[in-house]
Amino acid sequence: MHIPLQQQQTPYYAVIFTSKRTAADQGYGKMADTMVEMAEQQPGFLGVESYRNADGAGVTISYWRDLEHIRNWKDNPVHQLAQQQGKQQWYEHYTVKICKVEHTYSFDV
């Protein structure tokens, strides 16, 4: 079980993946679900948020304890396969940004 991000001790890291999808699914949905399930099992994984609009533009932010855990996830063989398929068929373009989260706060009604 993961501690909610609002309760995570800072600093930690955010991997921000912005993308524009191609029109066809071609197995994307299944692979996306698999990637989330696998990431949740990886050491150092803290959480994930994902949003996509009707035009295919999206943002997925995954949160990690440190840079080493991010590298380990990037090098995971199944994740590498998904990355390759993404380049070949699922994305028109994407950008990855890795940021250090120094402070976090939230508001709830």
Residue frames relative to the residue before (quaternion, step in Angstrom):
aa qw qx qy qz dx dy dz
M 1.0000 0.0000 0.0000 0.0000 0.00 0.00 0.00
H 0.3295 -0.7597 0.5355 0.1660 3.54 -0.95 0.95
I 0.4619 -0.6335 0.5451 0.2971 3.53 -1.18 0.68
P 0.5305 -0.6237 0.4481 0.3588 3.66 -0.87 0.80
L 0.6086 -0.5981 0.3782 0.3589 3.57 -1.01 0.83
Q 0.6237 0.5540 -0.3490 0.4269 3.61 1.01 -0.72
Q 0.7245 0.4131 -0.2313 0.5009 3.58 1.20 -0.49
Q 0.4647 0.6803 -0.4499 0.3447 3.61 1.25 0.00
Q 0.4592 -0.6547 0.5265 0.2885 3.52 -1.09 0.73
T 0.2844 -0.7445 0.5790 0.1717 3.57 -0.89 0.95
P 0.5796 -0.1389 -0.7950 -0.1130 1.51 -2.28 0.97
Y 0.0224 -0.7244 0.6859 0.0661 3.48 -1.45 0.33
Y 0.4746 -0.7011 0.4712 0.2471 3.58 -1.26 0.10
A 0.2086 -0.7446 0.6227 0.1196 3.53 -1.23 0.67
V 0.1657 -0.7358 0.6483 0.1043 3.56 -0.97 0.91
I 0.1251 -0.8087 0.5745 0.0158 3.56 -0.46 1.28
F 0.0683 -0.7981 0.5979 -0.0307 3.55 -0.53 1.27
T 0.0286 -0.7848 0.6190 -0.0140 3.58 -0.44 1.22
S 0.0345 0.8288 -0.5524 0.0828 3.56 -0.88 0.91
K 0.2189 -0.6967 0.6596 0.1779 3.48 -1.44 0.23
R 0.3268 -0.7807 0.5114 0.1489 3.56 -0.59 1.23
T 0.4680 -0.5855 0.5696 0.3372 3.49 -1.38 0.31
A 0.6809 -0.5312 0.3273 0.3834 3.59 -1.24 0.30
A 0.7410 0.4269 -0.2350 0.4620 3.61 0.89 -0.89
D 0.5107 -0.6482 0.4750 0.3057 3.57 -1.12 0.74
Q 0.0547 0.8613 -0.5051 0.0060 3.62 0.88 -0.97
G 0.7510 -0.3972 0.2098 0.4840 3.59 0.95 0.88
Y 0.3798 0.7560 -0.4690 0.2535 3.59 1.26 0.04
G 0.6671 0.5301 -0.3172 0.4164 3.60 0.79 -1.00
K 0.6660 0.4958 -0.2994 0.4700 3.56 0.92 -0.90
M 0.6739 0.4835 -0.3044 0.4684 3.59 0.91 -0.88
A 0.6204 0.5379 -0.3483 0.4522 3.61 0.99 -0.75
D 0.6481 0.5056 -0.3119 0.4764 3.59 0.96 -0.85
T 0.6451 0.5214 -0.3131 0.4625 3.58 0.98 -0.88
M 0.6523 0.5225 -0.3189 0.4469 3.60 0.94 -0.87
V 0.6509 0.4947 -0.3239 0.4761 3.60 0.95 -0.79
E 0.6522 0.5156 -0.3165 0.4567 3.60 0.90 -0.90
M 0.6797 0.4786 -0.2889 0.4748 3.59 0.94 -0.87
A 0.6400 0.5291 -0.3343 0.4457 3.60 0.91 -0.86
E 0.6329 0.5532 -0.3271 0.4318 3.57 0.99 -0.84
Q 0.6898 0.4654 -0.2703 0.4843 3.60 1.19 -0.49
Q 0.5616 0.6332 -0.3757 0.3775 3.60 1.26 -0.24
P 0.5227 -0.6059 0.4879 0.3487 3.58 -1.03 0.71
G 0.8032 0.2981 -0.2297 0.4618 3.56 -1.03 0.81
F 0.5178 0.6310 -0.4253 0.3909 3.61 1.24 -0.11
L 0.1705 -0.8163 0.5483 0.0627 3.58 -0.88 1.00
G 0.7645 -0.2864 0.2064 0.5394 3.61 1.08 -0.57
V 0.1784 -0.7699 0.6035 0.1056 3.55 -1.35 0.13
E 0.0699 -0.7423 0.6647 0.0484 3.54 -1.25 0.66
S 0.0098 0.8134 -0.5809 0.0284 3.58 -0.97 0.78
Y 0.0163 -0.7867 0.6154 -0.0449 3.54 -1.02 0.93
R 0.0424 0.7797 -0.6241 0.0293 3.57 -1.06 0.77
N 0.3003 -0.7570 0.5491 0.1880 3.59 -0.97 0.83
A 0.7255 -0.4572 0.3028 0.4158 3.57 -1.33 0.17
D 0.6605 0.5088 -0.3065 0.4592 3.61 1.17 -0.47
G 0.5972 -0.6058 0.3482 0.3938 3.59 1.28 0.00
A 0.5236 0.6024 -0.4327 0.4192 3.60 1.25 0.05
G 0.0630 0.8295 -0.5491 0.0804 3.56 -0.87 0.91
V 0.1996 -0.7350 0.6354 0.1272 3.48 -1.42 0.29
T 0.0114 -0.7481 0.6633 0.0117 3.54 -0.99 0.92
I 0.0812 -0.7811 0.6188 0.0176 3.55 -0.84 1.03
S 0.0606 -0.7726 0.6313 0.0294 3.55 -0.74 1.07
Y 0.2631 -0.7765 0.5624 0.1076 3.54 -1.07 0.82
W 0.0611 -0.8150 0.5739 -0.0520 3.53 -0.90 1.07
R 0.6037 -0.5856 0.4174 0.3440 3.54 -1.19 0.65
D 0.8121 -0.1165 0.1147 0.5602 3.63 0.87 -0.89
L 0.7133 -0.4730 0.3214 0.4051 3.55 -1.33 0.20
E 0.6033 0.5647 -0.3629 0.4306 3.60 1.04 -0.66
H 0.6667 0.4883 -0.3062 0.4726 3.60 0.94 -0.84
I 0.6056 0.5337 -0.3511 0.4745 3.60 1.10 -0.62
R 0.6552 0.5047 -0.3122 0.4674 3.61 0.91 -0.88
N 0.6445 0.5254 -0.3241 0.4511 3.58 0.95 -0.86
W 0.6576 0.4944 -0.3076 0.4780 3.59 0.99 -0.79
K 0.6384 0.5241 -0.3281 0.4583 3.60 0.95 -0.85
D 0.7255 0.4414 -0.2331 0.4739 3.60 1.03 -0.79
N 0.4188 0.7020 -0.4773 0.3226 3.62 1.25 -0.07
P 0.5159 -0.6930 0.4014 0.3040 3.64 -0.71 1.03
V 0.6665 0.4747 -0.3163 0.4800 3.63 0.94 -0.74
H 0.6287 0.5158 -0.3273 0.4812 3.58 1.06 -0.73
Q 0.6312 0.5226 -0.3337 0.4659 3.60 1.02 -0.72
L 0.6145 0.5305 -0.3377 0.4763 3.59 1.05 -0.71
A 0.6566 0.5008 -0.3061 0.4738 3.58 0.94 -0.88
Q 0.6238 0.5335 -0.3394 0.4594 3.59 1.02 -0.78
Q 0.6658 0.5036 -0.3004 0.4614 3.59 0.92 -0.89
Q 0.6544 0.4948 -0.3124 0.4789 3.58 0.94 -0.86
G 0.6094 0.5593 -0.3455 0.4432 3.57 1.04 -0.72
K 0.6719 0.4902 -0.2892 0.4739 3.57 0.93 -0.90
Q 0.7184 0.4734 -0.2506 0.4439 3.58 0.99 -0.86
Q 0.8704 0.0929 0.0054 0.4834 3.60 0.89 -0.84
W 0.7478 0.4633 -0.2489 0.4051 3.64 0.98 -0.59
Y 0.7952 0.2859 -0.1380 0.5166 3.60 1.05 -0.62
E 0.3909 -0.6550 0.5926 0.2588 3.51 -1.17 0.71
H 0.7531 -0.1819 0.1190 0.6209 3.56 1.13 -0.76
Y 0.0070 -0.7775 0.6273 0.0438 3.53 -1.32 0.31
T 0.1709 -0.7446 0.6363 0.1070 3.52 -1.37 0.39
V 0.1558 -0.7660 0.6176 0.0870 3.56 -1.07 0.80
K 0.0308 -0.7658 0.6423 -0.0009 3.54 -0.97 0.95
I 0.1549 -0.7658 0.6182 0.0858 3.57 -1.00 0.86
C 0.0296 -0.8238 0.5626 -0.0631 3.54 -0.62 1.20
K 0.3697 -0.6952 0.5712 0.2318 3.54 -1.16 0.65
V 0.2566 -0.7525 0.5913 0.1351 3.57 -0.81 1.06
E 0.1944 -0.8168 0.5398 0.0608 3.54 -0.48 1.26
H 0.7992 0.0182 0.0515 0.5986 3.54 1.07 -0.79
T 0.0073 -0.7922 0.6101 0.0087 3.56 -1.08 0.63
Y 0.0707 0.7651 -0.6395 0.0247 3.54 -1.19 0.61
S 0.1330 -0.7976 0.5859 0.0531 3.56 -1.20 0.43
F 0.2370 -0.7290 0.6218 0.1604 3.51 -1.39 0.19
D 0.0119 -0.7762 0.6303 -0.0082 3.58 -0.96 0.89
V 0.4274 -0.6818 0.5303 0.2670 3.55 -1.06 0.78
